[in-house]
Amino acid sequence: MSRRASRSRQQHGPAPARKPSCPCGLAETYDACCGRFHRGEAAAPTAESLMRSRYSAFVKRDEAYLLRTWHPRTRPPRVEFDPGMRWTGLEILATGEGTAFHATGTVTFRASFKGGSLHERSRFERIDGAWVYVHGEFLD
């Protein structure tokens, strides 16, 4: 950076504070990203966006959203959260189908937590137009 650019920036004050990104890893704020799905203002349009919103729901410990977006035939009666679990990041590794033009989809991801990570391929289906989580397969 040139001295001139450096001085110019200093004269205009510090750079604006960056808003925190959504826990799912996208740059939008939580409220504009996964928060709108959690609040019921919108439905996740793809299997990947549902996967991201479910990860964020685990971070936020939003049991109601997780149960609402779980397929009825595989949904547990409740979600047990480990009080010591601290999720630290989500990496989407692959997707298969899962768009508005599909009835099913898969998302392979790595979810990191303090002390390790979880590698899974999740399967999703659409019920009445809405994506729901069916089940996951742990990968090595």
C-alpha positions in Angstrom: 0.0 0.0 0.0 1.4 3.4 -0.9 2.0 6.1 1.8 -0.6 8.3 0.1 -3.3 5.6 0.3 -2.3 4.9 3.9 -2.7 8.6 4.9 -6.0 8.9 3.0 -7.5 6.0 4.9 -6.3 7.5 8.2 -7.9 10.8 7.4 -11.3 9.1 6.9 -11.1 7.2 10.2 -11.0 3.5 10.8 -12.6 1.0 8.4 -16.2 0.2 9.3 -16.5 -2.8 11.7 -17.2 -6.0 9.8 -20.4 -7.7 10.9 -19.9 -11.3 12.0 -20.8 -13.9 9.4 -23.4 -16.6 9.8 -22.3 -19.8 11.7 -22.8 -21.7 8.5 -19.8 -20.1 7.0 -21.4 -17.7 4.5 -20.5 -14.0 4.7 -24.1 -12.8 5.4 -25.1 -12.1 9.0 -27.0 -14.8 10.9 -30.2 -12.8 10.7 -30.0 -12.4 6.9 -28.8 -15.9 6.3 -29.9 -18.9 8.4 -31.8 -16.9 11.0 -34.6 -16.2 8.5 -35.0 -20.0 8.1 -34.9 -20.6 11.8 -37.6 -17.9 12.4 -39.8 -19.5 9.7 -39.7 -16.4 7.4 -38.4 -18.5 4.5 -37.7 -22.1 3.6 -34.3 -23.3 2.5 -34.4 -23.5 -1.3 -31.8 -26.2 -1.7 -30.5 -29.2 0.2 -27.2 -27.4 0.8 -28.9 -24.4 2.3 -30.9 -26.7 4.5 -27.7 -28.4 5.6 -26.1 -25.0 6.4 -29.2 -23.9 8.3 -29.3 -27.1 10.3 -25.6 -26.7 11.2 -26.3 -23.2 12.4 -29.3 -24.6 14.4 -26.9 -26.9 16.2 -24.6 -24.0 16.9 -27.6 -22.0 18.2 -29.1 -25.1 19.9 -32.4 -24.5 18.1 -34.1 -27.8 18.7 -37.5 -26.7 17.3 -35.9 -25.9 13.9 -34.0 -29.2 13.8 -37.1 -31.2 14.5 -39.2 -29.2 12.1 -36.7 -29.9 9.2 -36.2 -33.6 10.0 -38.1 -36.2 7.9 -41.1 -37.5 9.9 -40.0 -41.2 9.4 -36.5 -40.6 10.8 -37.2 -37.8 13.3 -36.2 -38.5 16.9 -38.5 -37.4 19.7 -36.0 -34.7 20.8 -32.5 -33.4 20.1 -29.9 -34.0 22.8 -27.2 -31.2 22.8 -23.9 -31.9 24.4 -23.3 -28.9 26.8 -19.6 -29.1 26.2 -19.8 -29.2 22.4 -18.5 -26.0 20.7 -18.9 -26.0 16.9 -16.2 -24.1 15.1 -16.9 -24.3 11.4 -18.6 -26.0 8.4 -17.0 -27.0 5.2 -19.2 -28.2 2.3 -17.2 -30.8 0.4 -19.7 -32.0 -2.2 -23.4 -31.8 -3.2 -25.5 -34.1 -5.3 -28.7 -32.9 -6.8 -30.7 -31.1 -4.2 -31.9 -28.1 -6.2 -35.5 -26.9 -6.9 -35.5 -29.4 -9.8 -34.8 -32.4 -7.7 -36.8 -34.5 -5.2 -33.7 -35.7 -3.3 -30.2 -34.5 -2.7 -27.0 -35.2 -0.8 -24.5 -33.0 1.0 -21.1 -34.2 2.1 -19.6 -31.9 4.7 -17.1 -31.6 7.5 -18.3 -29.9 10.7 -15.5 -28.9 13.0 -15.8 -28.7 16.8 -13.4 -27.9 19.5 -11.2 -31.0 19.6 -12.2 -32.7 16.3 -14.5 -32.9 13.4 -17.5 -34.8 12.0 -17.4 -36.0 8.3 -20.8 -36.9 7.0 -22.9 -37.4 3.9 -26.4 -36.3 4.6 -29.4 -37.3 2.6 -32.4 -34.9 2.0 -35.8 -35.2 0.4 -38.5 -32.7 -0.5 -41.9 -33.0 1.2 -44.6 -30.7 -0.2 -41.9 -28.6 -1.7 -39.8 -28.2 1.5 -36.4 -29.8 2.0 -36.0 -32.1 5.0 -33.1 -34.0 6.5 -33.5 -37.8 6.2 -30.3 -39.3 7.6 -26.6 -39.1 7.5 -23.7 -41.6 7.0 -20.5 -41.0 8.8 -17.4 -41.1 6.6 -13.7 -41.6 7.6 
